Amino acid sequence: MMPPVTQRNSRHLVGLGEATRTWGLISIQTFGGPAGQIAMMHRILVEQKRWLGERRFLHALNYCMLLPGPEAQQLAIYAGWLLNGWLGGIIAGVLFVLPGVVALLALSWVYVTHGDTQLVAGLFLGLAPAVLAIVAYAVWRLRQRVLHHRLLLGIAVAAFVALALFGVPFPVVVLAAGLIGWWVHRRWPDLIPESGHAAAGDGPQPLVPDDALHSARPSRRRNTTILSLGLVLWAAPVLVAVLWAGRQSVFVEQGLFFAFTALVTFGGAYAVLSFVAQQAVGVFGWLTGGEMVKGLALAESTPGPLIMVVQFVAFLGAYRSPGGLDPVVAGVLASLLVTWVTFVPCFLFILLGAPYVERLRGNTTITAALGGVTAAVVGVIANLAVYFASHTLFAQTREVVAGPLQVELPVLTSFQAPAAAIAVLALLLVFWRGWSTLRVLGLCALLGVGVGLLG
């Protein structure tokens, strides 16, 4: 039996002040998407400070990848919980998103108030093609890491076809992929190998060793308390919006949609955006496809999870339907409401599930389901790349429906040569030169501004 983690006091392995300073430092470095955020947390928590063991960190990451929502932020909550209990998890999770919330609110305001100026228009002219290259590179990297068998490649292709050609709902694709991963593991146990359990490294023993069992014990009382309090806090802002603005208001509409999204969007931010773009653009009409690309460009260039793009979506939707409020005030309120309903479930998933997950280390069934979902995510992100390409390289698109097929095609006569040229340059810089996300975004933004001012 694994020994329990020994704590310095009743709750904290690390001084709360030191932990808060560390999470604050991490929060202002969370650029570059989930891969970069996870790598940065690994470097600080595992390699530099030796607070977590290698296998412990990766086991927590595996659980977070199985959950809906931003896995990097959930990993921060999990690590904070391991080190400082529930208070540490809350501090880590809040600080992880706080700089991005502030930055994206400011940028959303700039967009709606100055977006028609040559400077801002040129900025987005450069950022959108850069995002296209970054998403394409994410597909490539994930393909290399995940699709090591023809069956897994088949899952990815099937997910792409289901989304791009048949309009199958995103949650159905993810659920089917998880079930396929489970079934494949039952039939061929070695096909989807166990991942994320590297050998323990040399050096001083971390504060939370790989083989130690956390002292927290799951119980009915604990679960009931966390779940009831969490659900009340999660639902309260939406209920207030119903009483204040009415059931048909944009605030309630957005609150309910993004609360639902928080529960069903598996596979990371790029996968989530495929579903959000489909609904926010095609169903609710809160923004256009081109603006969705611009929102991701803003999220890419600010710290925090990429899912913060939902703030931009909410801001634009409420700004254009303010319901009697000042448009900017409506946009800010909607952004904060959507941020709340998006991230509160992340805390619930971790604080409820972590004690159980600590006792499931080495469970191959979970790993097999994760392998199927991750393979499907490659296809989901590829679909997102195609969506972004059609809305970045072409000014207009049209929807074609033929029987079960539902395809959005670009209008070829609306081809935008400057955007295409910047996209080609961004692809070369990312794939050939290996430039970082921020460097690519910075250069492309400058080029876009130059083209906009000259035009």
C-alpha positions as CSV (number, residue, x, y, z in Angstrom):
1,M,0.0,0.0,0.0
2,M,1.3,3.4,-0.9
3,P,2.2,5.7,2.0
4,P,0.2,8.9,2.5
5,V,1.7,12.2,1.6
6,T,3.3,13.7,4.7
7,Q,2.3,17.4,5.1
8,R,4.1,20.2,7.0
9,N,0.8,21.1,8.7
10,S,-2.8,20.0,8.4
11,R,-3.2,21.3,4.9
12,H,-0.2,22.8,3.3
13,L,2.9,21.2,1.8
14,V,4.2,24.6,0.6
15,G,3.7,27.9,2.4
16,L,0.5,29.5,1.0
17,G,2.3,32.7,0.4
18,E,5.1,31.0,-1.6
19,A,2.5,29.0,-3.5
20,T,0.5,32.1,-4.4
21,R,3.6,33.9,-5.6
22,T,4.5,30.9,-7.8
23,W,1.1,30.6,-9.3
24,G,1.1,34.4,-9.9
25,L,4.4,34.0,-11.8
26,I,3.0,31.1,-13.8
27,S,-0.1,33.0,-14.7
28,I,1.7,35.8,-16.5
29,Q,3.7,33.2,-18.6
30,T,0.7,31.2,-19.8
31,F,1.1,32.0,-23.5
32,G,1.3,29.6,-26.4
33,G,-1.7,27.3,-25.9
34,P,-2.2,24.3,-23.7
35,A,1.0,22.5,-24.8
36,G,3.1,25.5,-23.9
37,Q,1.3,26.1,-20.6
38,I,1.6,22.5,-19.5
39,A,5.3,22.4,-20.5
40,M,5.9,25.6,-18.5
41,M,4.1,24.2,-15.4
42,H,6.2,21.0,-15.7
43,R,9.4,23.0,-15.8
44,I,8.5,25.0,-12.7
45,L,6.7,22.5,-10.5
46,V,8.6,19.3,-11.4
47,E,12.0,20.3,-12.6
48,Q,12.8,23.6,-10.8
49,K,11.0,23.5,-7.5
50,R,10.6,19.7,-7.2
51,W,7.2,20.1,-5.7
52,L,5.6,17.2,-7.8
53,G,7.1,14.0,-9.1
54,E,7.2,13.3,-12.8
55,R,4.6,10.4,-12.8
56,R,2.4,12.2,-10.4
57,F,2.3,15.3,-12.7
58,L,1.5,13.2,-15.8
59,H,-1.1,11.1,-14.1
60,A,-2.9,14.3,-13.1
61,L,-2.6,15.5,-16.7
62,N,-4.2,12.3,-18.0
63,Y,-7.2,12.9,-15.8
64,C,-7.5,16.5,-16.9
65,M,-7.4,15.5,-20.5
66,L,-10.4,13.2,-20.0
67,L,-12.4,16.1,-18.7
68,P,-14.4,18.7,-20.6
69,G,-12.8,22.2,-20.4
70,P,-9.3,23.6,-20.5
71,E,-6.9,20.9,-19.4
72,A,-4.0,23.2,-18.5
73,Q,-6.1,25.2,-16.1
74,Q,-7.6,22.1,-14.6
75,L,-4.0,20.7,-14.2
76,A,-3.1,23.9,-12.3
77,I,-6.1,23.3,-9.9
78,Y,-5.1,19.7,-9.4
79,A,-1.5,20.7,-8.6
80,G,-2.6,23.4,-6.3
81,W,-4.9,20.9,-4.5
82,L,-2.1,18.4,-4.1
83,L,0.1,21.1,-2.5
84,N,-2.3,23.2,-0.5
85,G,-5.7,21.5,-0.4
86,W,-8.9,23.0,-1.7
87,L,-7.7,26.6,-1.0
88,G,-4.5,26.0,-3.0
89,G,-6.6,24.6,-5.9
90,I,-8.8,27.7,-6.0
91,I,-5.9,30.1,-5.8
92,A,-4.0,28.3,-8.6
93,G,-7.1,28.0,-10.8
94,V,-8.2,31.7,-10.4
95,L,-4.7,33.1,-10.9
96,F,-4.2,30.9,-14.0
97,V,-7.1,32.8,-15.8
98,L,-7.1,36.2,-14.2
99,P,-4.5,38.0,-16.4
100,G,-6.2,36.7,-19.6
101,V,-9.7,37.8,-18.4
102,V,-8.4,41.4,-17.9
103,A,-6.4,41.5,-21.1
104,L,-9.2,40.1,-23.3
105,L,-11.8,42.4,-21.8
106,A,-9.6,45.4,-22.8
107,L,-8.9,44.0,-26.3
108,S,-12.6,43.2,-26.9
109,W,-13.4,46.9,-26.1
110,V,-10.7,48.0,-28.5
111,Y,-12.2,45.8,-31.2
112,V,-15.8,47.0,-30.9
113,T,-14.9,50.7,-30.5
114,H,-12.0,51.0,-32.9
115,G,-12.2,47.9,-35.1
116,D,-13.1,49.9,-38.2
117,T,-9.9,51.9,-38.1
118,Q,-7.1,51.1,-40.5
119,L,-4.7,50.3,-37.7
120,V,-6.9,47.8,-35.9
121,A,-8.2,46.3,-39.2
122,G,-4.6,45.8,-40.3
123,L,-3.8,44.2,-37.0
124,F,-6.4,41.6,-37.5
125,L,-5.5,41.1,-41.1
126,G,-2.1,39.8,-39.9
127,L,-3.3,38.0,-36.8
128,A,-5.9,35.8,-38.4
129,P,-3.6,34.1,-41.0
130,A,-1.0,33.5,-38.1
131,V,-3.7,31.7,-36.1
132,L,-4.4,29.5,-39.2
133,A,-0.8,28.5,-39.2
134,I,-0.7,27.9,-35.5
135,V,-3.8,25.6,-35.6
136,A,-2.3,23.7,-38.6
137,Y,0.9,23.1,-36.6
138,A,-1.2,21.9,-33.6
139,V,-2.8,19.3,-35.9
140,W,0.6,18.2,-37.2
141,R,2.2,17.9,-33.7
142,L,-0.7,16.0,-32.3
143,R,-0.8,13.7,-35.3
144,Q,2.8,12.7,-34.8
145,R,2.3,12.1,-31.1
146,V,-1.0,10.3,-31.2
147,L,-1.8,8.5,-34.5
148,H,0.7,5.7,-34.2
149,H,-1.6,3.1,-35.6
150,R,-3.9,2.9,-38.6
151,L,-7.0,2.4,-36.4
152,L,-6.3,5.6,-34.5
153,L,-5.7,7.4,-37.8
154,G,-9.1,6.0,-38.9
155,I,-10.8,7.5,-35.7
156,A,-9.2,10.9,-36.5
157,V,-10.4,10.8,-40.1
158,A,-13.9,9.6,-39.1
159,A,-14.1,12.5,-36.6
160,F,-13.1,15.0,-39.3
161,V,-15.6,13.7,-41.9
162,A,-18.4,13.5,-39.3
163,L,-17.9,17.2,-38.4
164,A,-16.9,18.7,-41.7
165,L,-19.3,16.8,-44.0
166,F,-22.2,15.5,-42.0
167,G,-22.6,18.1,-39.2
168,V,-22.6,15.4,-36.4
169,P,-22.7,17.1,-33.0
170,F,-19.4,17.5,-31.3
171,P,-20.3,15.7,-28.1
172,V,-21.4,12.6,-30.1
173,V,-18.1,12.5,-31.9
174,V,-16.1,12.6,-28.6
175,L,-18.3,10.0,-26.8
176,A,-18.1,7.6,-29.8
177,A,-14.3,8.0,-29.8
178,G,-14.0,7.2,-26.1
179,L,-16.2,4.1,-26.5
180,I,-14.1,3.0,-29.4
181,G,-10.9,3.4,-27.4
182,W,-12.4,1.4,-24.6
183,W,-13.6,-1.4,-27.0
184,V,-10.2,-1.5,-28.7
185,H,-8.4,-1.9,-25.4
186,R,-10.7,-4.8,-24.6
187,R,-10.0,-6.6,-27.8
188,W,-6.3,-5.6,-28.4
189,P,-4.8,-4.4,-25.1
190,D,-1.5,-3.4,-26.5
191,L,-2.9,-1.2,-29.4
192,I,-3.5,1.9,-27.3
193,P,-0.5,1.8,-24.9
194,E,-0.5,3.2,-21.4
195,S,0.9,6.7,-21.5
196,G,2.1,9.4,-19.2
197,H,3.8,7.1,-16.6
198,A,7.4,7.8,-17.2
199,A,10.0,6.4,-14.9
200,A,10.9,8.4,-11.9
201,G,13.9,10.6,-12.4
202,D,17.0,11.0,-10.3
203,G,17.5,13.9,-7.9
204,P,16.0,14.9,-4.6
205,Q,12.6,13.5,-3.7
206,P,9.8,15.8,-4.6
207,L,7.3,17.1,-2.0
208,V,4.6,15.0,-3.6
209,P,6.4,11.7,-4.5
210,D,5.2,9.5,-7.4
211,D,4.3,6.6,-5.1
212,A,2.7,8.5,-2.2
213,L,-1.1,8.4,-1.7
214,H,-2.7,11.8,-0.9
215,S,-4.1,12.0,2.6
216,A,-7.6,13.3,1.3
217,R,-10.3,10.7,1.6
218,P,-13.4,10.9,-0.6
219,S,-16.6,10.7,1.4
220,R,-20.3,11.2,0.9
221,R,-20.4,14.2,3.2
222,R,-17.4,15.9,1.4
223,N,-18.8,15.2,-2.0
224,T,-22.3,16.5,-1.1
225,T,-20.8,19.7,0.4
226,I,-18.6,20.5,-2.6
227,L,-21.3,19.6,-5.2
228,S,-24.1,21.5,-3.6
229,L,-22.1,24.6,-2.9
230,G,-20.5,24.5,-6.4
231,L,-23.8,24.1,-8.2
232,V,-25.3,27.0,-6.3
233,L,-22.4,29.2,-7.1
234,W,-22.3,28.1,-10.8
235,A,-26.0,28.7,-11.4
236,A,-26.4,31.9,-9.3
237,P,-25.3,34.4,-12.0
238,V,-27.6,32.9,-14.6
239,L,-30.6,32.9,-12.2
240,V,-29.9,36.6,-11.4
241,A,-29.8,37.3,-15.1
242,V,-33.2,35.6,-15.6
243,L,-34.8,37.6,-12.8
244,W,-33.2,40.9,-13.9
245,A,-33.3,40.7,-17.8
246,G,-35.8,37.9,-18.6
247,R,-35.4,34.4,-20.0
248,Q,-35.0,35.6,-23.6
249,S,-32.2,38.1,-22.9
250,V,-28.7,37.6,-24.5
251,F,-27.2,37.2,-21.0
252,V,-29.3,34.1,-20.2
253,E,-28.9,32.8,-23.6
254,Q,-25.2,33.0,-23.4
255,G,-25.1,31.8,-19.8
256,L,-27.0,28.6,-20.6
257,F,-25.1,27.9,-23.8
258,F,-21.7,28.2,-22.3
259,A,-22.7,26.4,-19.1
260,F,-23.7,23.5,-21.4
261,T,-20.5,23.9,-23.4
262,A,-18.4,23.6,-20.2
263,L,-19.8,20.1,-19.7
264,V,-19.5,18.6,-23.1
265,T,-16.5,20.1,-24.8
266,F,-13.7,17.6,-24.5
267,G,-10.3,17.7,-26.2
268,G,-8.8,21.1,-25.4
269,A,-9.4,24.6,-26.6
270,Y,-9.0,24.0,-30.4
271,A,-11.6,21.2,-30.2
272,V,-13.9,23.3,-28.2
273,L,-13.8,26.1,-30.7
274,S,-15.1,23.9,-33.4
275,F,-18.3,23.5,-31.5
276,V,-18.5,27.1,-30.2
277,A,-18.0,28.5,-33.7
278,Q,-20.7,26.2,-35.1
279,Q,-23.2,27.4,-32.6
280,A,-22.2,31.0,-31.9
281,V,-21.9,31.9,-35.6
282,G,-24.4,29.6,-37.3
283,V,-27.2,29.3,-34.7
284,F,-27.1,32.3,-32.4
285,G,-25.5,34.8,-34.7
286,W,-23.5,36.6,-32.0
287,L,-20.6,37.2,-34.4
288,T,-19.3,36.2,-37.9
289,G,-17.0,33.4,-38.8
290,G,-14.3,35.9,-39.6
291,E,-14.7,37.5,-36.1
292,M,-14.4,34.1,-34.5
293,V,-10.9,33.8,-36.1
294,K,-10.1,37.3,-34.8
295,G,-11.2,36.3,-31.3
296,L,-8.9,33.3,-31.3
297,A,-6.1,35.6,-32.5
298,L,-6.7,37.8,-29.4
299,A,-6.8,34.7,-27.1
300,E,-3.5,33.4,-28.7
301,S,-1.8,36.7,-27.9
302,T,-2.9,37.0,-24.3
303,P,-2.0,34.9,-21.2
304,G,-4.3,32.2,-20.1
305,P,-6.3,29.3,-21.7
306,L,-7.3,29.7,-25.3
307,I,-10.9,29.0,-24.3
308,M,-10.9,32.6,-23.1
309,V,-12.0,33.4,-26.6
310,V,-15.6,32.7,-25.3
311,Q,-15.2,36.1,-23.6
312,F,-14.8,37.8,-27.0
313,V,-17.8,35.9,-28.3
314,A,-19.9,36.9,-25.3
315,F,-18.8,40.6,-25.5
316,L,-19.7,40.9,-29.1
317,G,-23.1,39.2,-28.7
318,A,-24.1,41.4,-25.8
319,Y,-22.6,44.6,-27.3
320,R,-24.9,44.1,-30.3
321,S,-28.0,43.2,-28.2
322,P,-27.5,45.2,-25.0
323,G,-31.1,45.1,-23.9
324,G,-31.3,48.7,-22.8
325,L,-27.9,48.8,-21.2
326,D,-24.9,50.8,-22.5
327,P,-23.4,48.4,-25.1
328,V,-19.9,48.3,-23.5
329,V,-21.4,47.6,-20.0
330,A,-23.5,44.8,-21.5
331,G,-20.4,43.4,-23.2
332,V,-18.4,43.4,-19.9
333,L,-21.3,41.8,-17.9
334,A,-21.7,39.1,-20.5
335,S,-18.0,38.4,-20.6
336,L,-17.8,38.0,-16.9
337,L,-20.9,35.8,-16.8
338,V,-19.6,33.5,-19.5
339,T,-16.2,33.3,-17.9
340,W,-17.8,32.3,-14.6
341,V,-20.0,29.5,-16.1
342,T,-17.1,28.2,-18.2
343,F,-14.6,27.9,-15.4
344,V,-16.6,27.0,-12.2
345,P,-17.1,23.4,-13.4
346,C,-13.4,23.0,-13.7
347,F,-13.0,23.5,-10.0
348,L,-15.8,21.0,-9.3
349,F,-14.4,18.4,-11.6
350,I,-11.0,18.5,-9.8
351,L,-12.1,19.0,-6.2
352,L,-14.6,16.2,-6.5
353,G,-12.6,13.8,-8.6
354,A,-9.0,14.2,-7.5
355,P,-9.2,12.0,-4.4
356,Y,-10.7,9.2,-6.5
357,V,-8.2,9.7,-9.3
358,E,-5.3,9.5,-6.8
359,R,-6.5,5.9,-6.2
360,L,-6.8,5.1,-9.9
361,R,-3.2,5.6,-10.9
362,G,-2.3,2.8,-13.4
363,N,-5.9,2.2,-14.5
364,T,-5.5,1.1,-18.1
365,T,-9.2,1.5,-19.0
366,I,-9.0,5.3,-18.4
367,T,-5.9,5.5,-20.5
368,A,-7.6,3.5,-23.4
369,A,-10.6,5.9,-23.4
370,L,-8.2,8.8,-23.4
371,G,-6.4,7.3,-26.5
372,G,-9.6,7.2,-28.5
373,V,-10.7,10.7,-27.5
374,T,-7.3,12.1,-28.3
375,A,-7.2,10.5,-31.7
376,A,-10.6,12.0,-32.5
377,V,-9.4,15.4,-31.3
378,V,-6.8,15.4,-34.1
379,G,-9.7,15.2,-36.6
380,V,-11.7,17.9,-34.7
381,I,-8.8,20.3,-34.8
382,A,-8.2,19.6,-38.5
383,N,-11.9,20.5,-39.0
384,L,-11.2,23.7,-37.1
385,A,-8.2,24.5,-39.3
386,V,-10.3,24.1,-42.5
387,Y,-13.0,26.3,-41.0
388,F,-10.5,29.0,-40.2
389,A,-8.9,28.7,-43.6
390,S,-12.2,29.3,-45.4
391,H,-13.0,32.3,-43.3
392,T,-9.5,33.8,-43.3
393,L,-8.5,33.3,-47.0
394,F,-12.0,34.1,-48.4
395,A,-14.3,37.0,-47.6
396,Q,-17.4,35.0,-48.2
397,T,-18.6,31.4,-47.7
398,R,-21.8,29.5,-48.7
399,E,-23.5,26.5,-47.1
400,V,-24.3,23.5,-49.4
401,V,-26.8,20.9,-48.2
402,A,-27.2,17.7,-50.2
403,G,-29.0,14.9,-48.4
404,P,-27.0,14.1,-45.2
405,L,-24.1,16.3,-46.4
406,Q,-23.8,19.7,-44.8
407,V,-20.7,21.5,-46.2
408,E,-19.6,25.1,-45.9
409,L,-17.7,26.1,-49.0
410,P,-15.7,29.3,-49.7
411,V,-16.7,31.6,-52.6
412,L,-13.7,31.5,-54.8
413,T,-14.1,35.0,-56.2
414,S,-13.7,36.4,-52.7
415,F,-10.1,35.1,-52.3
416,Q,-8.0,37.5,-50.2
417,A,-4.4,37.5,-51.5
418,P,-2.8,39.5,-48.7
419,A,-4.2,37.2,-46.0
420,A,-3.0,34.2,-48.1
421,A,0.5,35.6,-48.4
422,I,0.8,36.2,-44.6
423,A,-0.6,32.7,-44.0
424,V,2.1,31.1,-46.2
425,L,4.8,33.1,-44.4
426,A,3.4,32.1,-41.0
427,L,3.3,28.4,-42.0
428,L,7.0,28.6,-43.1
429,L,8.0,30.3,-39.8
430,V,6.2,27.7,-37.7
431,F,7.0,24.5,-39.6
432,W,10.4,25.4,-41.0
433,R,12.0,27.8,-38.6
434,G,10.2,26.6,-35.5
435,W,9.3,30.1,-34.3
436,S,7.2,30.5,-31.1
437,T,3.6,31.5,-31.2
438,L,4.2,35.0,-29.9
439,R,7.0,35.7,-32.4
440,V,4.8,34.5,-35.3
441,L,1.8,36.6,-34.0
442,G,4.0,39.6,-33.5
443,L,5.6,39.6,-37.0
444,C,2.3,38.8,-38.8
445,A,0.5,41.6,-36.8
446,L,3.2,44.1,-38.0
447,L,2.8,42.9,-41.6
448,G,-1.0,43.2,-41.4
449,V,-0.7,46.7,-40.0
450,G,1.7,47.6,-42.8
451,V,-0.7,46.2,-45.5
452,G,-3.7,47.9,-43.9
453,L,-2.0,51.3,-43.8
454,L,-0.7,51.0,-47.4
455,G,-4.1,49.9,-48.6
